[in-house]
Every structure is written in structure tokens, then in C-alpha cells.
């Protein structure tokens, strides 16, 4: 089934240098992504997509915004195909457009409802450079065999001096790491050493540490 989704999905050749040049999504290069293990910082990406939380409110059992690593250098993202407003706010739209526009939207909405199972979802494939190896299991303990990415929802309350009131945007976001790059470790480097048996015995004999004696010179 995943193969069919990829086959009929819309492919986006990811521009890793310009976050805004990736059509529906924004793609930000990241570093210092914390892994499940301590001390490792991964390189990777942060992908953002503006969403309508009313989809989620309608049915809390459905994964409306889902992403996974597939195949090794791509991400597969599943999204609602239709904007919520177009499906559910007909009257509000009708008040501001002409009758032919309302009729056109009505026709499309009815066609969609008759074939909803086949048209409910849109799939995006984000194709990263071929030298990339993308993964989520290093940072998400529920990634599973499907390499699912952990979903974040970011609410942004905004205002503008020329517009009354406030508005709220919601963004879906996912992190993914590159496993083709060596992780970098942060923090103090601790040098661990174990004294030899002879050094330990010598320390006992001279009544101090071998380290202290190393700095002494004899005449």
C-alpha cells in the first residue's frame, strides 16, 4: 500500500538551502538534534506545514497529519486533500462570491463526497539528495518499522496593527535525522584511565600518587 501512495504522490525535490522553495512545506536544516541516547547530536531537518486543527477535532482517532521516512532519502507525508473551510463553510463563502462560483464549488464538493474514500487524502513525497539517509528511530521511540516521524503541533497567535483582533495559525512539524553523517557529541570530554598494577604499588611505596612524582627531577 505504501508503494502505491508513493507512486501516485506529488513529488517535491527538496531544496535544502532555501526552506521556502519546497512548495507546501518549509524545510529547515538542523543540527544538535537530541537522540534517544545521551550525548549525541544529530544533523537533520525540521519540516513544517500549516494545518487546520478542525480536521483533528472532528475525529480524534484518525491520523490526519502523518509523516514517515520512505525510502531511505525521502519522506512520505499524508495530509487531508481538501481544506476544511471549503468543505464545511459553504454559507460563509457564498456570502462573498457570485452564484457561478458557489455552483462550481458545490459541484466539486458533491463529486468529492461520492468518491471520498479515494480522494480524502493527499500524499507528498519529499525527495532529499541521494546521498542522504533519513531516519526517525534514533529520536522517536515510537517510530516502529514504518519509521514514523513524531508529530508536533505549533500554535501561533498573531496580531497586526492594521487588523482588529487576533488570529491563530497551527503548524504541523516533524523532525528527521541524517544517519549518513557522523553525530557530534557535546559537553566535557572526560579522559578515563586505569592505573597499572605496578603504578599502584609504586604509589603505595612512595606515599603519594605517581602523578605527583612525575613532575619531580632528581639531581
C-alpha positions in Angstrom: 0.0 0.0 0.0 2.8 2.4 0.8 4.3 1.8 -2.6 1.0 2.9 -4.3 1.0 6.0 -2.1 4.4 6.9 -3.3 3.6 6.0 -6.9 0.7 8.4 -7.1 2.0 11.0 -4.7 3.2 14.5 -5.6 7.0 14.6 -5.5 8.9 17.6 -4.2 12.6 17.8 -5.0 13.7 19.3 -1.7 15.8 22.4 -1.8 17.9 22.0 1.4 19.3 25.5 1.1 16.1 27.5 0.8 13.4 26.4 3.2 10.7 28.4 1.3 11.3 26.7 -2.1 9.6 23.5 -1.2 6.0 24.1 -2.3 3.5 23.3 0.5 6.1 22.7 3.2 9.0 24.5 4.8 12.2 22.5 5.3 14.8 23.8 7.8 18.3 22.2 8.1 19.0 21.4 11.8 21.9 20.4 14.0 22.2 19.2 17.6 19.0 17.1 17.4 19.0 15.1 20.6 18.9 11.4 20.2 17.3 8.8 22.4 20.8 8.1 23.8 22.6 10.7 25.8 25.3 13.0 24.5 24.7 12.6 20.7 23.6 15.4 18.5 22.3 14.6 15.0 22.1 16.6 11.9 18.7 16.6 10.2 15.7 18.6 9.2 12.6 20.3 10.6 9.6 20.1 8.2 6.6 22.4 8.7 3.2 22.5 7.2 0.3 24.8 8.0 -2.8 22.8 9.2 -6.4 23.2 10.2 -7.0 21.6 13.6 -10.7 21.3 12.9 -9.9 18.1 11.0 -8.5 16.6 14.1 -11.3 17.9 16.3 -13.8 16.1 14.1 -12.3 12.7 14.6 -9.6 12.1 17.2 -9.0 8.5 16.1 -7.7 9.4 12.6 -4.1 10.4 11.9 -4.7 13.4 9.7 -1.1 14.6 9.5 1.4 11.7 9.3 4.9 11.5 8.1 7.4 8.7 7.7 10.9 8.1 6.3 10.4 6.2 3.0 12.5 5.2 1.2 16.0 6.0 2.7 16.3 9.5 1.3 12.7 10.6 1.2 9.8 11.5 3.5 6.2 10.4 2.8 3.6 12.8 4.2 -0.1 12.1 4.4 -2.5 15.1 4.5 -6.2 15.9 4.2 -6.8 16.6 0.5 -9.4 19.3 1.0 -9.2 22.5 3.1 -11.6 22.2 6.0 -13.2 25.6 5.2 -14.1 24.7 1.6 -15.8 21.5 2.8 -17.7 22.9 5.8 -18.1 26.7 5.5 -20.2 26.9 2.3 -22.6 29.6 3.5 -19.8 31.9 4.7 -18.2 31.6 1.3 -21.4 32.1 -0.6 -21.9 35.4 1.1 -18.8 36.8 -0.6 -18.8 35.2 -4.1 -21.0 35.2 -7.1 -23.6 32.4 -7.8 -21.4 30.7 -10.5 -18.6 30.4 -8.1 -20.8 28.9 -5.4 -22.2 26.4 -8.0 -18.7 25.4 -9.1 -17.6 24.8 -5.5 -20.9 22.9 -4.8 -20.3 20.6 -7.9 -16.8 19.8 -6.8 -17.9 19.2 -3.2 -20.6 16.8 -4.3 -18.2 14.9 -6.6 -15.8 14.5 -3.7 -18.4 13.2 -1.3 -19.4 10.5 -3.8 -15.8 9.3 -4.0 -14.5 10.3 -0.6 -12.6 7.1 0.1 -10.3 7.6 -3.0 -10.0 11.3 -2.7 -9.8 12.1 1.0 -6.0 12.1 1.3 -3.1 13.8 -0.4 0.4 12.4 -0.3 3.6 14.3 -0.7 7.0 12.7 -1.2 9.9 14.9 -0.2 12.9 13.7 -2.2 16.1 14.8 -0.5 19.6 14.5 -2.1 20.5 10.9 -3.0 23.5 10.9 -0.5 21.1 11.4 2.4 20.0 8.6 4.7 17.0 9.7 6.8 15.6 8.1 9.9 13.4 8.7 12.9 14.0 5.8 15.2 17.2 7.5 16.6 15.0 10.3 18.1 11.5 8.8 18.4 10.9 5.7 20.4 7.5 5.0 18.7 8.9 5.2 15.2 8.4 1.5 14.6 9.2 -0.4 11.4 7.4 2.3 9.4 9.9 4.9 10.6 7.1 7.2 11.5 8.1 10.7 12.5 6.8 12.3 15.7 4.2 14.9 15.1 4.4 18.3 16.7 1.6 20.9 16.6 2.7 24.5 17.0 0.0 27.2 17.7 0.9 30.7 16.7 -1.3 33.6 18.0 -0.7 36.7 15.9 -2.0 40.2 15.5 -1.4 43.1 13.2 -1.6 46.9 13.9 -3.9 47.4 10.9 -6.2 44.4 11.6 -8.6 44.2 14.6 -8.4 41.3 16.9 -6.1 38.3 16.9 -5.8 35.2 14.8 -4.3 31.8 15.4 -2.3 29.6 13.0 -1.4 26.0 13.6 1.6 24.3 12.1 2.4 20.6 11.9 6.1 19.8 12.3 8.3 16.8 12.1 12.0 16.2 12.8 14.1 13.7 10.9 17.8 12.9 11.3 20.5 12.1 8.9 22.3 8.8 9.6 24.8 9.2 6.8 26.6 12.0 8.8 28.6 11.3 11.9 26.9 12.5 15.1 28.7 15.1 17.1 28.9 15.0 20.9 28.7 17.9 23.3 29.9 18.5 26.8 33.2 18.0 28.6 35.5 15.3 27.4 36.5 13.0 30.3 39.7 11.0 29.9 39.3 7.7 31.7 42.5 5.9 32.6 43.2 2.9 34.8 46.5 2.6 36.7 48.6 -0.3 36.1 49.3 -2.7 38.9 52.9 -1.5 39.1 51.9 2.1 39.3 49.5 1.4 42.1 52.2 -0.5 44.0 54.7 2.3 43.5 52.2 4.8 44.8 51.9 2.9 48.0 55.6 2.6 48.4 56.4 6.4 48.0 53.3 7.5 49.9 51.9 9.7 47.1 50.5 9.5 43.7 52.6 8.6 40.7 51.4 11.8 39.0 53.0 13.9 41.7 56.3 12.2 41.4 56.3 12.6 37.6 57.0 16.3 37.9 60.0 15.9 40.2 63.5 15.9 38.9 66.5 14.3 40.6 70.0 15.8 40.7 
